[in-house]
């Protein structure tokens, strides 16, 4: 069986390099036969894609997608400094 840190690194590389995700800010933790994804993204679709790519990269592990979807607010008024 592959060491957990190598599995986590492989999954993180897949999340960063896969054309569907291109995500660098997600933490991957391995606990036994379970894989946990943690972090924040700006949309539910991205969250789901990350779970799918993680499952494809480590199909023997049970994926727990704990990624939070956060709202990205529109920029407010421009700040003018005098």
Biopython code that builds the backbone (N, CA, C, O; Angstrom):
import numpy as np
from Bio.PDB.StructureBuilder import StructureBuilder

atoms = [
    (1, "UNK", "N", (0.842, -1.190, 0.000)),
    (1, "UNK", "CA", (0.000, 0.000, 0.000)),
    (1, "UNK", "C", (0.884, 1.249, 0.000)),
    (1, "UNK", "O", (1.901, 1.308, 0.691)),
    (2, "UNK", "N", (0.481, 2.225, -0.775)),
    (2, "UNK", "CA", (1.232, 3.466, -0.907)),
    (2, "UNK", "C", (1.106, 4.307, 0.378)),
    (2, "UNK", "O", (0.038, 4.358, 0.989)),
    (3, "UNK", "N", (2.196, 4.957, 0.774)),
    (3, "UNK", "CA", (2.194, 5.778, 1.984)),
    (3, "UNK", "C", (1.191, 6.929, 1.844)),
    (3, "UNK", "O", (1.055, 7.507, 0.766)),
    (4, "UNK", "N", (0.493, 7.259, 2.934)),
    (4, "UNK", "CA", (-0.537, 8.298, 2.868)),
    (4, "UNK", "C", (-0.044, 9.639, 2.319)),
    (4, "UNK", "O", (-0.768, 10.308, 1.581)),
    (5, "UNK", "N", (1.179, 10.034, 2.675)),
    (5, "UNK", "CA", (1.672, 11.325, 2.201)),
    (5, "UNK", "C", (1.863, 11.336, 0.689)),
    (5, "UNK", "O", (1.718, 12.382, 0.056)),
    (6, "UNK", "N", (2.182, 10.195, 0.110)),
    (6, "UNK", "CA", (2.323, 10.115, -1.352)),
    (6, "UNK", "C", (0.964, 10.147, -2.047)),
    (6, "UNK", "O", (0.820, 10.738, -3.117)),
    (7, "UNK", "N", (-0.026, 9.511, -1.434)),
    (7, "UNK", "CA", (-1.384, 9.553, -1.984)),
    (7, "UNK", "C", (-1.898, 10.993, -1.935)),
    (7, "UNK", "O", (-2.459, 11.489, -2.912)),
    (8, "UNK", "N", (-1.706, 11.663, -0.794)),
    (8, "UNK", "CA", (-2.152, 13.047, -0.653)),
    (8, "UNK", "C", (-1.472, 13.939, -1.688)),
    (8, "UNK", "O", (-2.120, 14.791, -2.295)),
    (9, "UNK", "N", (-0.177, 13.749, -1.891)),
    (9, "UNK", "CA", (0.549, 14.558, -2.881)),
    (9, "UNK", "C", (0.033, 14.287, -4.294)),
    (9, "UNK", "O", (-0.092, 15.211, -5.097)),
    (10, "UNK", "N", (-0.265, 13.030, -4.597)),
    (10, "UNK", "CA", (-0.787, 12.690, -5.917)),
    (10, "UNK", "C", (-2.155, 13.338, -6.151)),
    (10, "UNK", "O", (-2.427, 13.843, -7.240)),
    (11, "UNK", "N", (-3.007, 13.323, -5.132)),
    (11, "UNK", "CA", (-4.329, 13.931, -5.254)),
    (11, "UNK", "C", (-4.198, 15.451, -5.388)),
    (11, "UNK", "O", (-4.885, 16.056, -6.211)),
    (12, "UNK", "N", (-3.330, 16.071, -4.593)),
    (12, "UNK", "CA", (-3.139, 17.521, -4.702)),
    (12, "UNK", "C", (-2.631, 17.901, -6.087)),
    (12, "UNK", "O", (-3.066, 18.901, -6.657)),
    (13, "UNK", "N", (-1.719, 17.112, -6.626)),
    (13, "UNK", "CA", (-1.226, 17.377, -7.983)),
    (13, "UNK", "C", (-2.355, 17.251, -9.000)),
    (13, "UNK", "O", (-2.448, 18.059, -9.923)),
    (14, "UNK", "N", (-3.207, 16.254, -8.840)),
    (14, "UNK", "CA", (-4.337, 16.079, -9.755)),
    (14, "UNK", "C", (-5.286, 17.271, -9.677)),
    (14, "UNK", "O", (-5.770, 17.740, -10.706)),
    (15, "UNK", "N", (-5.558, 17.764, -8.471)),
    (15, "UNK", "CA", (-6.450, 18.911, -8.313)),
    (15, "UNK", "C", (-5.866, 20.159, -8.964)),
    (15, "UNK", "O", (-6.599, 20.984, -9.509)),
    (16, "UNK", "N", (-4.544, 20.292, -8.903)),
    (16, "UNK", "CA", (-3.877, 21.461, -9.478)),
    (16, "UNK", "C", (-3.757, 21.366, -10.995)),
    (16, "UNK", "O", (-3.869, 22.377, -11.688)),
    (17, "UNK", "N", (-3.530, 20.165, -11.516)),
    (17, "UNK", "CA", (-3.197, 20.003, -12.933)),
    (17, "UNK", "C", (-4.387, 19.640, -13.821)),
    (17, "UNK", "O", (-4.334, 19.854, -15.032)),
    (18, "UNK", "N", (-5.446, 19.102, -13.247)),
    (18, "UNK", "CA", (-6.588, 18.691, -14.058)),
    (18, "UNK", "C", (-7.271, 19.921, -14.657)),
    (18, "UNK", "O", (-7.500, 20.911, -13.962)),
    (19, "UNK", "N", (-7.589, 19.855, -15.928)),
    (19, "UNK", "CA", (-8.218, 20.968, -16.626)),
    (19, "UNK", "C", (-9.581, 21.351, -16.094)),
    (19, "UNK", "O", (-10.057, 22.456, -16.354)),
    (20, "UNK", "N", (-10.216, 20.463, -15.356)),
    (20, "UNK", "CA", (-11.533, 20.764, -14.795)),
    (20, "UNK", "C", (-11.458, 21.555, -13.495)),
    (20, "UNK", "O", (-12.439, 22.176, -13.086)),
    (21, "UNK", "N", (-10.294, 21.534, -12.845)),
    (21, "UNK", "CA", (-10.217, 22.133, -11.517)),
    (21, "UNK", "C", (-9.170, 23.252, -11.402)),
    (21, "UNK", "O", (-9.514, 24.364, -11.003)),
    (22, "UNK", "N", (-7.921, 22.986, -11.736)),
    (22, "UNK", "CA", (-6.827, 23.961, -11.577)),
    (22, "UNK", "C", (-6.863, 24.613, -10.195)),
    (22, "UNK", "O", (-6.829, 25.838, -10.084)),
    (23, "UNK", "N", (-6.928, 23.812, -9.164)),
    (23, "UNK", "CA", (-7.090, 24.338, -7.807)),
    (23, "UNK", "C", (-5.863, 24.029, -6.964)),
    (23, "UNK", "O", (-5.460, 22.872, -6.844)),
    (24, "UNK", "N", (-5.265, 25.074, -6.374)),
    (24, "UNK", "CA", (-4.067, 24.900, -5.557)),
    (24, "UNK", "C", (-4.336, 24.973, -4.056)),
    (24, "UNK", "O", (-3.526, 24.487, -3.266)),
    (25, "UNK", "N", (-5.438, 25.562, -3.655)),
    (25, "UNK", "CA", (-5.653, 25.855, -2.236)),
    (25, "UNK", "C", (-6.454, 24.845, -1.459)),
    (25, "UNK", "O", (-7.063, 25.202, -0.450)),
    (26, "UNK", "N", (-6.481, 23.601, -1.880)),
    (26, "UNK", "CA", (-7.264, 22.583, -1.181)),
    (26, "UNK", "C", (-6.326, 21.665, -0.398)),
    (26, "UNK", "O", (-5.343, 21.158, -0.939)),
    (27, "UNK", "N", (-6.641, 21.461, 0.873)),
    (27, "UNK", "CA", (-5.867, 20.535, 1.703)),
    (27, "UNK", "C", (-6.394, 19.120, 1.508)),
    (27, "UNK", "O", (-7.603, 18.902, 1.433)),
    (28, "UNK", "N", (-5.491, 18.177, 1.427)),
    (28, "UNK", "CA", (-5.845, 16.764, 1.281)),
    (28, "UNK", "C", (-5.251, 16.014, 2.462)),
    (28, "UNK", "O", (-4.037, 16.027, 2.665)),
    (29, "UNK", "N", (-6.103, 15.363, 3.237)),
    (29, "UNK", "CA", (-5.664, 14.554, 4.376)),
    (29, "UNK", "C", (-6.120, 13.121, 4.168)),
    (29, "UNK", "O", (-7.246, 12.873, 3.739)),
    (30, "UNK", "N", (-5.238, 12.184, 4.475)),
    (30, "UNK", "CA", (-5.551, 10.757, 4.378)),
    (30, "UNK", "C", (-5.585, 10.183, 5.791)),
    (30, "UNK", "O", (-4.647, 10.367, 6.567)),
    (31, "UNK", "N", (-6.658, 9.495, 6.113)),
    (31, "UNK", "CA", (-6.798, 8.796, 7.397)),
    (31, "UNK", "C", (-7.275, 7.382, 7.084)),
    (31, "UNK", "O", (-8.461, 7.161, 6.841)),
    (32, "UNK", "N", (-6.360, 6.437, 7.091)),
    (32, "UNK", "CA", (-6.716, 5.056, 6.773)),
    (32, "UNK", "C", (-7.182, 4.953, 5.337)),
    (32, "UNK", "O", (-6.439, 5.275, 4.410)),
    (33, "UNK", "N", (-8.426, 4.498, 5.150)),
    (33, "UNK", "CA", (-8.966, 4.362, 3.796)),
    (33, "UNK", "C", (-9.879, 5.529, 3.425)),
    (33, "UNK", "O", (-10.720, 5.417, 2.533)),
    (34, "UNK", "N", (-9.698, 6.650, 4.124)),
    (34, "UNK", "CA", (-10.540, 7.814, 3.873)),
    (34, "UNK", "C", (-9.698, 9.024, 3.476)),
    (34, "UNK", "O", (-8.608, 9.245, 4.003)),
    (35, "UNK", "N", (-10.228, 9.792, 2.542)),
    (35, "UNK", "CA", (-9.560, 10.980, 2.022)),
    (35, "UNK", "C", (-10.454, 12.180, 2.322)),
    (35, "UNK", "O", (-11.642, 12.178, 1.999)),
    (36, "UNK", "N", (-9.875, 13.198, 2.938)),
    (36, "UNK", "CA", (-10.621, 14.393, 3.300)),
    (36, "UNK", "C", (-10.123, 15.572, 2.476)),
    (36, "UNK", "O", (-8.921, 15.831, 2.406)),
    (37, "UNK", "N", (-11.057, 16.284, 1.854)),
    (37, "UNK", "CA", (-10.750, 17.508, 1.121)),
    (37, "UNK", "C", (-11.247, 18.670, 1.965)),
    (37, "UNK", "O", (-12.396, 18.676, 2.405)),
    (38, "UNK", "N", (-10.370, 19.668, 2.195)),
    (38, "UNK", "CA", (-10.745, 20.830, 3.002)),
    (38, "UNK", "C", (-10.221, 22.091, 2.341)),
    (38, "UNK", "O", (-9.132, 22.111, 1.769)),
    (39, "UNK", "N", (-11.015, 23.131, 2.432)),
    (39, "UNK", "CA", (-10.643, 24.413, 1.861)),
    (39, "UNK", "C", (-11.892, 25.187, 1.486)),
    (39, "UNK", "O", (-12.994, 24.870, 1.935)),
    (40, "UNK", "N", (-11.706, 26.213, 0.652)),
    (40, "UNK", "CA", (-12.823, 27.050, 0.231)),
    (40, "UNK", "C", (-12.760, 27.279, -1.265)),
    (40, "UNK", "O", (-11.683, 27.450, -1.837)),
    (41, "UNK", "N", (-13.928, 27.280, -1.893)),
    (41, "UNK", "CA", (-14.046, 27.602, -3.313)),
    (41, "UNK", "C", (-15.237, 28.542, -3.480)),
    (41, "UNK", "O", (-16.037, 28.721, -2.562)),
    (42, "UNK", "N", (-15.342, 29.138, -4.668)),
    (42, "UNK", "CA", (-16.377, 30.144, -4.883)),
    (42, "UNK", "C", (-17.649, 29.602, -5.534)),
    (42, "UNK", "O", (-18.561, 30.375, -5.829)),
    (43, "UNK", "N", (-17.730, 28.289, -5.763)),
    (43, "UNK", "CA", (-18.944, 27.760, -6.375)),
    (43, "UNK", "C", (-19.144, 26.285, -6.086)),
    (43, "UNK", "O", (-18.185, 25.535, -5.909)),
    (44, "UNK", "N", (-20.415, 25.878, -6.042)),
    (44, "UNK", "CA", (-20.764, 24.485, -5.767)),
    (44, "UNK", "C", (-20.269, 23.559, -6.874)),
    (44, "UNK", "O", (-19.890, 22.419, -6.604)),
    (45, "UNK", "N", (-20.270, 24.041, -8.124)),
    (45, "UNK", "CA", (-19.818, 23.206, -9.240)),
    (45, "UNK", "C", (-18.331, 22.867, -9.089)),
    (45, "UNK", "O", (-17.919, 21.733, -9.332)),
    (46, "UNK", "N", (-17.538, 23.854, -8.689)),
    (46, "UNK", "CA", (-16.105, 23.614, -8.480)),
    (46, "UNK", "C", (-15.899, 22.615, -7.350)),
    (46, "UNK", "O", (-15.033, 21.745, -7.440)),
    (47, "UNK", "N", (-16.677, 22.732, -6.301)),
    (47, "UNK", "CA", (-16.598, 21.794, -5.170)),
    (47, "UNK", "C", (-16.850, 20.371, -5.653)),
    (47, "UNK", "O", (-16.111, 19.452, -5.299)),
    (48, "UNK", "N", (-17.884, 20.189, -6.455)),
    (48, "UNK", "CA", (-18.214, 18.863, -6.966)),
    (48, "UNK", "C", (-17.126, 18.328, -7.893)),
    (48, "UNK", "O", (-16.771, 17.152, -7.825)),
    (49, "UNK", "N", (-16.599, 19.192, -8.757)),
    (49, "UNK", "CA", (-15.517, 18.757, -9.657)),
    (49, "UNK", "C", (-14.289, 18.318, -8.868)),
    (49, "UNK", "O", (-13.639, 17.337, -9.230)),
    (50, "UNK", "N", (-13.967, 19.031, -7.801)),
    (50, "UNK", "CA", (-12.813, 18.660, -6.976)),
    (50, "UNK", "C", (-13.011, 17.280, -6.353)),
    (50, "UNK", "O", (-12.075, 16.482, -6.303)),
    (51, "UNK", "N", (-14.215, 16.998, -5.884)),
    (51, "UNK", "CA", (-14.498, 15.680, -5.331)),
    (51, "UNK", "C", (-14.359, 14.583, -6.363)),
    (51, "UNK", "O", (-13.851, 13.503, -6.062)),
    (52, "UNK", "N", (-14.806, 14.851, -7.581)),
    (52, "UNK", "CA", (-14.711, 13.882, -8.665)),
    (52, "UNK", "C", (-13.256, 13.600, -9.033)),
    (52, "UNK", "O", (-12.855, 12.445, -9.176)),
    (53, "UNK", "N", (-12.471, 14.665, -9.185)),
    (53, "UNK", "CA", (-11.055, 14.495, -9.545)),
    (53, "UNK", "C", (-10.311, 13.758, -8.429)),
    (53, "UNK", "O", (-9.470, 12.904, -8.709)),
    (54, "UNK", "N", (-10.610, 14.078, -7.180)),
    (54, "UNK", "CA", (-9.966, 13.377, -6.062)),
    (54, "UNK", "C", (-10.307, 11.894, -6.093)),
    (54, "UNK", "O", (-9.437, 11.053, -5.868)),
    (55, "UNK", "N", (-11.555, 11.571, -6.366)),
    (55, "UNK", "CA", (-11.963, 10.159, -6.440)),
    (55, "UNK", "C", (-11.241, 9.445, -7.588)),
    (55, "UNK", "O", (-10.812, 8.300, -7.441)),
    (56, "UNK", "N", (-11.112, 10.124, -8.723)),
    (56, "UNK", "CA", (-10.403, 9.522, -9.857)),
    (56, "UNK", "C", (-8.931, 9.293, -9.536)),
    (56, "UNK", "O", (-8.349, 8.305, -9.983)),
    (57, "UNK", "N", (-8.322, 10.192, -8.769)),
    (57, "UNK", "CA", (-6.903, 10.072, -8.431)),
    (57, "UNK", "C", (-6.648, 9.006, -7.364)),
    (57, "UNK", "O", (-5.562, 8.429, -7.306)),
    (58, "UNK", "N", (-7.645, 8.747, -6.523)),
    (58, "UNK", "CA", (-7.503, 7.753, -5.450)),
    (58, "UNK", "C", (-8.804, 6.957, -5.339)),
    (58, "UNK", "O", (-9.544, 7.109, -4.367)),
    (59, "UNK", "N", (-9.081, 6.115, -6.325)),
    (59, "UNK", "CA", (-10.379, 5.424, -6.369)),
    (59, "UNK", "C", (-10.612, 4.419, -5.238)),
    (59, "UNK", "O", (-11.757, 4.047, -4.980)),
    (60, "UNK", "N", (-9.562, 3.979, -4.568)),
    (60, "UNK", "CA", (-9.724, 3.009, -3.488)),
    (60, "UNK", "C", (-10.086, 3.655, -2.148)),
    (60, "UNK", "O", (-10.371, 2.956, -1.176)),
    (61, "UNK", "N", (-10.075, 4.993, -2.100)),
    (61, "UNK", "CA", (-10.362, 5.689, -0.851)),
    (61, "UNK", "C", (-11.763, 6.289, -0.881)),
    (61, "UNK", "O", (-12.286, 6.647, -1.937)),
    (62, "UNK", "N", (-12.347, 6.388, 0.289)),
    (62, "UNK", "CA", (-13.654, 7.048, 0.419)),
    (62, "UNK", "C", (-13.406, 8.542, 0.578)),
    (62, "UNK", "O", (-12.730, 8.966, 1.515)),
    (63, "UNK", "N", (-13.950, 9.337, -0.333)),
    (63, "UNK", "CA", (-13.707, 10.776, -0.346)),
    (63, "UNK", "C", (-14.764, 11.494, 0.501)),
    (63, "UNK", "O", (-15.966, 11.303, 0.322)),
    (64, "UNK", "N", (-14.279, 12.316, 1.420)),
    (64, "UNK", "CA", (-15.133, 13.191, 2.228)),
    (64, "UNK", "C", (-14.864, 14.616, 1.758)),
    (64, "UNK", "O", (-13.812, 15.185, 2.048)),
    (65, "UNK", "N", (-15.799, 15.176, 1.047)),
    (65, "UNK", "CA", (-15.627, 16.514, 0.490)),
    (65, "UNK", "C", (-16.131, 17.529, 1.505)),
    (65, "UNK", "O", (-17.329, 17.797, 1.590)),
    (66, "UNK", "N", (-15.194, 18.096, 2.279)),
    (66, "UNK", "CA", (-15.534, 19.075, 3.310)),
    (66, "UNK", "C", (-15.208, 20.494, 2.846)),
    (66, "UNK", "O", (-15.066, 21.401, 3.666)),
    (67, "UNK", "N", (-15.091, 20.682, 1.545)),
    (67, "UNK", "CA", (-14.788, 21.992, 0.982)),
    (67, "UNK", "C", (-16.003, 22.896, 1.170)),
    (67, "UNK", "O", (-17.136, 22.498, 0.899)),
    (68, "UNK", "N", (-15.754, 24.100, 1.631)),
    (68, "UNK", "CA", (-16.825, 25.073, 1.846)),
    (68, "UNK", "C", (-16.956, 25.982, 0.628)),
    (68, "UNK", "O", (-15.962, 26.400, 0.035)),
    (69, "UNK", "N", (-18.195, 26.276, 0.273)),
    (69, "UNK", "CA", (-18.474, 27.225, -0.803)),
    (69, "UNK", "C", (-18.706, 28.582, -0.152)),
    (69, "UNK", "O", (-19.572, 28.730, 0.710)),
    (70, "UNK", "N", (-17.924, 29.568, -0.573)),
    (70, "UNK", "CA", (-18.056, 30.920, -0.027)),
    (70, "UNK", "C", (-18.514, 31.867, -1.126)),
    (70, "UNK", "O", (-18.168, 31.705, -2.297)),
    (71, "UNK", "N", (-19.288, 32.842, -0.729)),
    (71, "UNK", "CA", (-19.743, 33.843, -1.685)),
    (71, "UNK", "C", (-18.636, 34.857, -1.909)),
    (71, "UNK", "O", (-17.971, 35.301, -0.973)),
    (72, "UNK", "N", (-18.459, 35.205, -3.155)),
    (72, "UNK", "CA", (-17.493, 36.240, -3.497)),
    (72, "UNK", "C", (-18.302, 37.495, -3.790)),
    (72, "UNK", "O", (-19.060, 37.552, -4.758)),
    (73, "UNK", "N", (-18.130, 38.487, -2.945)),
    (73, "UNK", "CA", (-18.901, 39.722, -3.089)),
    (73, "UNK", "C", (-18.335, 40.566, -4.230)),
    (73, "UNK", "O", (-17.133, 40.564, -4.497)),
    (74, "UNK", "N", (-19.227, 41.275, -4.884)),
    (74, "UNK", "CA", (-18.790, 42.212, -5.906)),
    (74, "UNK", "C", (-17.998, 43.325, -5.243)),
    (74, "UNK", "O", (-18.212, 43.665, -4.080)),
    (75, "UNK", "N", (-17.088, 43.874, -6.008)),
    (75, "UNK", "CA", (-16.297, 44.987, -5.496)),
    (75, "UNK", "C", (-17.212, 46.172, -5.228)),
    (75, "UNK", "O", (-18.129, 46.457, -5.997)),
    (76, "UNK", "N", (-16.948, 46.842, -4.140)),
    (76, "UNK", "CA", (-17.735, 48.026, -3.800)),
    (76, "UNK", "C", (-17.239, 49.226, -4.576)),
    (76, "UNK", "O", (-16.613, 49.100, -5.628)),
    (77, "UNK", "N", (-17.532, 50.382, -4.037)),
    (77, "UNK", "CA", (-17.079, 51.607, -4.680)),
    (77, "UNK", "C", (-15.564, 51.686, -4.609)),
    (77, "UNK", "O", (-14.932, 51.117, -3.719)),
    (78, "UNK", "N", (-14.995, 52.410, -5.574)),
    (78, "UNK", "CA", (-13.561, 52.630, -5.564)),
    (78, "UNK", "C", (-13.203, 53.491, -4.369)),
    (78, "UNK", "O", (-13.911, 54.436, -4.020)),
    (79, "UNK", "N", (-12.087, 53.141, -3.752)),
    (79, "UNK", "CA", (-11.598, 53.952, -2.646)),
    (79, "UNK", "C", (-10.664, 54.999, -3.219)),
    (79, "UNK", "O", (-9.746, 54.682, -3.976)),
    (80, "UNK", "N", (-10.907, 56.253, -2.852)),
    (80, "UNK", "CA", (-10.087, 57.356, -3.352)),
    (80, "UNK", "C", (-9.204, 57.854, -2.224)),
    (80, "UNK", "O", (-9.692, 58.266, -1.172)),
    (81, "UNK", "N", (-7.927, 57.813, -2.448)),
    (81, "UNK", "CA", (-6.972, 58.306, -1.459)),
    (81, "UNK", "C", (-6.476, 59.668, -1.926)),
    (81, "UNK", "O", (-6.073, 59.838, -3.077)),
    (82, "UNK", "N", (-6.512, 60.627, -1.018)),
    (82, "UNK", "CA", (-6.046, 61.972, -1.363)),
    (82, "UNK", "C", (-4.621, 62.189, -0.932)),
    (82, "UNK", "O", (-4.069, 63.269, -1.145)),
]
sb = StructureBuilder()
sb.init_structure("model")
sb.init_model(0)
sb.init_chain("A")
sb.init_seg("    ")
for serial, (resi, resn, name, xyz) in enumerate(atoms, 1):
    if name == "N":
        sb.init_residue(resn, " ", resi, " ")
    sb.init_atom(name, np.array(xyz, "f"), 0.0, 1.0, " ", f" {name:<3s}", serial, name[0])
structure = sb.get_structure()
